[in-house]
Each structure stands twice: as C-alpha cells, then as structure tokens.
Amino acid sequence: MVLVARGRPSSLLFASLCTRLLSFSDPRKSVSRSELWSLRSRRMQCTTSTVSQWSSAPLSVTCHQLPNQHSPSVKKVAAACWIKSVEEKNSRQLHSFRSCRQYTTISSNQLSHRHLQTRAAGHTMTEISKHSKEPDSISYLSQADAAAIDELLMGPLGFSVDQLMELAGLSVASAIAEVYGVNEHPRILVICGPGNNGGDGLVAARHLHHFGYKPSIVYPKRTDKPLYHGLVTQLESLSVPFLSEADLPHHLKDDFDIVVDAMFGFSFKGKPRPPFDTLLQRLQVSNDSGAEDAGVPFVVSIDIPSGWHVEEGDTEETGLMPDMLVSLTAPKKCAKHFRGAHHFLGGRFVPPAVVEKYGLQLPAYTGSSMCVRIGKQTSIDVAALRENYVGAVLLEEQAILDPIKQFQVWFEDAVSAGVHEPNAMTLATADAEGNPSARMVLLKGYDERGFVWYTNYGSRKAGELSDNPRAALVFFWDKFNRSVRIEGPVEKVPEEESDNYFHSRPRGSQIGAMVSSQSSVIEGRHVLDQCYKDLVDKYADGAVIPKPDYWGGYRLHPVRIEFWQGRESRLHDRLRYTLTSRGGENKTWSIERLAP
C-alpha cells in the first residue's frame, strides 16, 4: 500500500489511514525480539521524515505495507509509533508558533525578536511527560521492562546503540555540571565497565572534558568492538589519561573531586568480580564515618549504583551509596532505595509510543536541558552554597567613561548570551518613614535621561514613590557574574510616552492592566478572571483599548551607578560612577574603585 497526499492530510483521510494501520492486530501472536530487529533491519517502519516539513512545504507521506512474514503485533507497534509522531509533531509546531507570535509582539527595542522567539520555544515543555518531579509520582522500571524498552528503541523505533550511548553520556555530564561546578570540582575519575554502562561513562568523560573538567579513565576490561575502540580513540586524541588500578592513590580524594561509577548497568546480576570488586570497595563509606574521613570523593552512578540489584537495591551489601544517581530513560526500581543528595533523570529521547505503551509518568525537561532533577535535594547546607567566580575582569582602564554606555555593553552581552529576562531588575523603594520594600519589575527603556519601567499608579511602590521619590535598581546576570546597582530620584514619564507604550503591548496585557487594581485585597482569583472575560467581550470588535488613568511609567534619573564583576576568592571588581555635573546633555561622572 502506498499513499501520497499533497498538502495537509484531511481529517477524514488521516482517520482512515490510522484505522487501516491499527487494524493489524492478532491477539494470538506476540512481538519477538527477532521480529523487532528484523523489522528494523529491513527498514519497513512508516516513513515520517516529511512530517517536519508541514509548516513550510506540501506534505508527502509514504506508508509502506509491512511484509507478510511479520506478525500483526509488529505492524501495529510500528503504525502506532508513526501515528503518534505525526500527532506530536503537529501539536508541537502549533504550540511553538503561538508562543513565538506572542513573544514577538511584546518585544521591546532592547530585546530582539530572535532572542524572544528562542526563549518562547525554550519554555515549551514536552507533552509526553508529566510535570510532577516528586519521586512518588513517577514511574520506576523493572529489569524486564527496561530491557523491553531498549529492544523497542533499537528495533522499530530506529535508535542505534551508539545514539543512545551518546545521549546518555551527555545527560550524565550535564547533571554533573549542574551540581558540581567546574571551578570547585574539576578533577573527575571515570571507572568504566565492559558493557554499555562503561560506554556511557566514556561518552560522559568526553563531554566533561569539553565542559572544562579534567577527566581520567580507569577501563580495566575493554570491550573489543569498533564502537568502544572509537570512544577510546576520541578520548586519547583529547589527551585524556587512562589509568590502571595501581595508578590510583590510596585516598581517591587526594587526586579526584568526583568519581563517576560507570561499571555495571541494569542487566548486571550476581557479585562483582575482580578488579571491580576492589574498585567498589574503595567507594564505600561506612555508617560511622563520613566521606571526608574515608577519603572518598563525591560518587556519581550511571543508571544504577554498580553491584546493586536492578529492582531490590544493594542486596549484595556492597556499601555503595552514591551522592548522585543519574537514571536513564526512566528510573529503575532500585532507585527507590537511593538516599543520596541528587537524583536526576537523563536521556531526553523517550518517544510518545513508549510512554503510552508502558504508562510512563516522567518529569518534564525544561528548556534545552538534557537532565531533570527528581524530587528535592535531601539535605542542603546553606552555608556551604558558594561560587568561586572565574573569568572576566573590570579594570578602570577598560571602563567606558559614560556609565550609560557601559551599561549598554553589559546589557547587550546578557541579551546576546540568552540570559533569561535580562531586563528583569529589583526595584527598591521606601515609604515616608524609611521602611523599605523591594520587588522585581522589567526595564522597558533606558537612555541618557534614565531607566524606565511601567506600573499601576495605585500600587504600593507608586504610593512610596509619591511620598519618597527616590529608588534603587539592581540587575544581576549570573551567566557573566555581573551586577549593576543604580540609584537616583524618580519621576513619572510624560503621559504621551506612557500612552504610546501601553498601546504597543499585546491586547491581553492592555486588558490585564485595566483589570488589576494592583496591591489591593480581592476576594479571590475568580474576580480577576470574570473581569478579564467581561473586558475581552467588550473589546472583541477590535476597538482601541483606552489606557487607564491609573497606569503609566516612571523614570529613574541615575546619580550613582555601580558595576560589579565577580572575581576569585571574593576579591570582586567594583567601580562606582557618581554624577558630578549636570551640564545639560554633557553630564560628567567620577569613577572610583570600591573594596569588595
């Protein structure tokens, strides 16, 4: 059977096709492993590559009828996968289009359309996952289900082992980088076993090297296959050292900050054999001593802690309890026994057909992240949370004499680097008695006159600015370890300027400004929702929405601007600009260095 449709398929045609494909069923037969692999090798899956062109070109979809020697169950799996991929692709494109259109509409002169569209797309969550990240609300796989999912992925779903290994290794490296900063924990030992888990470790080591870490590899039982030879060659070309067990120090912590446990995966059974038994012993921490006393670095296990039973946990009493567990595809049942500080899920590749077939409930990946945290960190030492800022410097000879131009350079750096809401700033005000308050607002313009934001003139901040018309702004861009503090008197912007900005906003935001009596007490959410609905209906004809008299902008005229650049050992760079002359447009500023 060959079907070719030009343009978008009609709902009738598509429904007919789905019915025909899903009619291949026979309860008397099951899908064997040989059938799945044969299906893959003969390339008889439904072709879906042209689905991605729906938004830009006529669609041409070709469905090949599967050969008769394959069971109806195999045909049904392949057909279901194709149908679901079509539905998901269409849904994602529509959602992405709507998001991009909305963000482009509200963009300001300081934020490019391209940057805002990228952010909008980044906020789109995968629709096949559940949004809960709590451990009790996600799925845990048995050994049989984990093996079956691997067969399905590498069978009719078309993945190869090297693809899955690459995605797994990248997920592990990403999780490590999210928790263990490269400046504080650069030295990593990766202990690789002979199977796929060891391959995941080799891939993770390569990515960690490119992230700036300094990995070393212990790989005592090398797998004699081209895939693994290639992974070793890649690491050797990067001058990543391969060590023997004899090369390791008595206390691993002397030479390494982190150990990646990539010895055994979910298919392992029994007791570990040499040399892995002794390597595992070196990662043990007894109940009556801490990792520091045992000389053990932070331990990160890939998929399951090595030596553990995939469903029942540490039945062999290896004593291994890693600090981090990075589950792949979905957590295995043994992960319920994990008591370490960090549990992540990696492997952002699970197709909708697998999710539905096994009823998986998985946390959603955000943005472009390759990993997602499961549950909450078990213990947090607030006093120990710190970053050692390394990178840029801020010296007097480099600083621009005009602080507005210096701000422009830093602000554009943040926008170009994709910092989330680079125009977000803390606005601090105080009432007539000097009681302070602060909140986050969005910068909507800046020039030599000052920095502008918009709000409700009946809000608390507006009342405080009326009584005490001075304020402070703070920007922080963590990607660059930079902050800017701005202080000065505040005044309302001209009515015409507020009116022009108001009507540049999306109509929904204009109506929202009319609905909200900001900072006042209301009976409940339903009050806002009903008022919003009433106004949407009122202006449904597209009539101009009038700007409320109680809404407008403020401009802070800077008299002091401080630029802060994070540096190592808390010896930060701080340059303070102070306004010394207001000679019309030719303002003059003095620059002073402040102690960190």
Beta strands, then each sheet from edge to edge (+ up, - down):
strand 1: 187-192
strand 2: 214-218
strand 3: 242-243
strand 4: 258-262
strand 5: 298-302
strand 6: 324-328
strand 7: 342-346
strand 8: 371-373
strand 9: 424-430
strand 10: 436-442
strand 11: 445-447
strand 12: 450-456
strand 13: 470-477
strand 14: 482-492
strand 15: 551-556
strand 16: 560-565
strand 17: 573-583
strand 18: 586-593
sheet 1: 3+ 2+ 1+ 4+ 5+ 6+ 7+ 8-
sheet 2: 10+ 9- 13+ 14- 15+ 12- 11+
sheet 3: 10+ 9- 13+ 14- 16+ 17- 18+
end
